[in-house]
Amino acid sequence: MAVKHTPTKEVHQGHKGGKTGCGFDTTVQADHWVNSNERITCAKNGCK
């Protein structure tokens, strides 16, 4: 599952309501995160 940060358009591994693979908490400013089927674009450890 992937989650997209809408302001930056970056796609991370994870899901809305939890944490991304690289450690972002998607419950903080939850309106900035959407579940996505797009390819992961984050190059940080945990996402790639």
C-alpha positions in Angstrom: 0.0 0.0 0.0 1.2 3.5 -0.7 0.2 6.9 0.7 0.7 10.2 -1.0 1.5 13.5 0.7 -0.6 15.9 -1.3 1.4 19.2 -0.8 4.7 17.6 -2.0 3.1 15.0 -4.3 5.6 12.5 -2.8 4.4 8.8 -2.5 5.5 6.8 0.5 5.2 3.2 1.6 2.5 2.9 4.2 -1.2 3.8 4.7 -3.2 6.8 5.9 -3.8 6.7 9.7 -0.4 5.1 10.5 3.3 5.7 9.7 5.1 5.7 6.4 8.1 3.4 5.8 10.5 6.3 6.5 8.8 7.4 9.7 6.3 10.2 8.8 3.2 10.0 11.0 0.1 10.3 8.7 -2.2 11.1 11.6 -0.6 14.6 11.9 -2.3 16.9 9.4 -4.3 13.9 8.1 -5.9 16.0 5.4 -2.5 16.2 3.7 -2.3 12.3 3.2 -4.3 10.1 0.8 -4.1 6.4 0.1 -2.7 5.8 -3.4 -1.9 3.0 -5.9 0.8 5.1 -7.4 4.5 4.0 -7.6 6.5 4.9 -4.4 8.7 8.0 -5.1 10.3 8.4 -1.7 14.0 7.4 -1.8 14.5 7.3 2.0 15.3 4.1 3.9 12.1 2.2 4.7 10.2 3.4 1.7 12.4 2.2 -1.1 
